[in-house]
Amino acid sequence: MAATQSSVRVWDPLVRLFHWSLVVAFATAFLAEEGGSVHDAAGYVVLALIAFRLVWGVVGPAHARFAGFVPRPRQLRDYLAGLARGRPARFLGHNPAGAVMILLLLTTVLVAAGSGWLMTTDRFWGVEWVEELHEGSAWLALALVGVHVTGVVVSSLLHRENLIRAMITGRKPATVD
């Protein structure tokens, strides 16, 4: 990848632990037998992780805070226009499209896990629309994961930086050639 002068810490250890834990918990819930104890436990882990991330999005360090990366509509439009031209602006933290994807993924996974929990309650057990919401949101989350991974690969190539490594180490090049 590109030569760098130095690297800077972008994502703190708790954001990275959350990210990879959510990957494992969601994949486990998705692949485990529906209604089984592994599926249910993974769903509860997802709920706990989302609860943590919502708190950390308010009180965490700058790049973890929602206020620090949720884009305004014009920022998103300008970023997408640059992306369409093959020259998107580089962001040290999440780019505007990545930020929107984070919000979509958090919301969709929360709906999947929350509706899964509702299905275990007396009031909503066996209610068809809750089951359909649970299944539909899980499949939508999986589709969004595919878009997210594609975006990470495209952004890594366009900016000549390894975003997967950055989400493991927490560091990104300060500048890229």
N, C-alpha and C positions, 0 to 999 in steps of 0.2 A: 504494500500500500504506500501511501504518500510519505515523503520525508517530513519529519516534524522537528520544530525547534524545542518544544517542551510539551508536556501534557498537563492538564488541569483536572482536578477532581470535579466531577459533575454530579453523579448520582451517589448518594450516601449509602452506606451498607444496609440500612433498613429498607430503602426503596428497592435495592437489588434483591434482598432476601424476600421481600413481598412479591416481586415480579416472578422470580423462579419458583417460589412456593405456590403461587397462583397457577403457574403453568402445570406443575405436578398435580395439584389438587383438582383442577378442572379436568385434566386428562384422565386422572383416576376416576372421577365421578362419571365422566363421559363413557369410559370403557368398561366400568364395573357393571355388574348386573343391577338393572334398575330396581330399586326397592330393597336391595340387599344392604347388609350392614356396612360394607366397604363404600358403596355408593353414597349412603346416607352420611357416613362419617366424613367423607371427602367434601360433601356439600356443606356440612357444618364448618369445616375448615375454610372453605371458600367464603362463607358468611363472615367468619371471624377476620379473615384477611381483608375483606372489603371494608369492614368496620374500622380496622386499623388504618387502612389507606385513606379513608375519609378523614379521620382525625389527623393523620400525618400530612394530609394535603392542606391542612389549616395551620398546623404548628411546626411542621418540619422545616428543613433548610430550604433555601431559595428555589432550587430546581425541583424540589418535591412539592412545593406549594401550588395549589390550583391557581391562585391569583398571579403566580409568576409565569404560568405557561398557557393558560386558556386564552386563545386568540380572540381578537375582535373580528367581526365578519370581513372587514377590509383587509386585515392581515392575512386571513385565510385565502381570500380571493387573490391577493397579490402573490402569495406563495404558490398557489396552484397555477397561476399564469406563468410564473417563472419555471415551474416544473414542466408545464406543457411545452415551453420553449427549450427544455433540456438544461436550464440554468437556474435551478432554484437557489434561493438564498440559503446560506449555511447558518445554523443555529447551534450554539454551544449546548443548550438543553434540547428539549423537544421542539421540533419544527411545528408550525401551526397544524398541518395535516396530522402529524403524530399526536398532537395534543387532543385534537378532536377524536382520533381513534381511541385514545386512552379513555376519554369520557364515554364513548359508545361501548367499549369493552366493559368498563366498570358497570355501566348501567345494565347491559344485557346479561352479564354474569350475575349481577345482583338479582335481576328478575328471575333468572333460571334457578338460582339457589333459594331465593325467597319463596318462589312458588313451589319448589320442592319441599321446603319446610311446611308450607301451608297444607300440602297434601298429607302430612302426617297428623294434622289436627282433626279433632272431631268435627268441626264445622265444615272443613273443606275436603275431607277424605272422600274420594270417589266422585268429586265434582268434576265434570267433564271439561269445563272451560279452564279450570286450574291446571289439569293434566295437559291440556293442549298448549296452554301458555308455557308450562314448564318445558315441554318437549320442543316447542317452536323456538323459545328463547335460547335453549341449549344449542340447537342447530344453527341459529343465527349467530351466536357467539363463536361457534366453530368456523363459520364462513368469515366472520370478522377477523379471526385469528389468521386465516389464510391471507386476507388483504393486508393485515398488519405485518406479517412476515415478508410478504412481497414488497411492501413499502420500505421495510428495513433493508432489504437487499438492494433495491433501487437506490435508496438514499446512500447506502454504503458505497455503491459503485459511482454514483454521480459526484460524491464528495471525497472519494478515495480515502475513506476511513472505515474501520471495522466497528460497526455499531454493536454487534453481538459481543465482541471483546469488551467494548466500553460498558455494556450492561453487566459484565462479569467483574471487571476491575473497578468500575466507577470512574475511569479516567478517559478523556478524549484528548486528541491533539489540540494544543492551543491554536495552532494554525495548520493548514494543509496547503501543499503546493498544487 
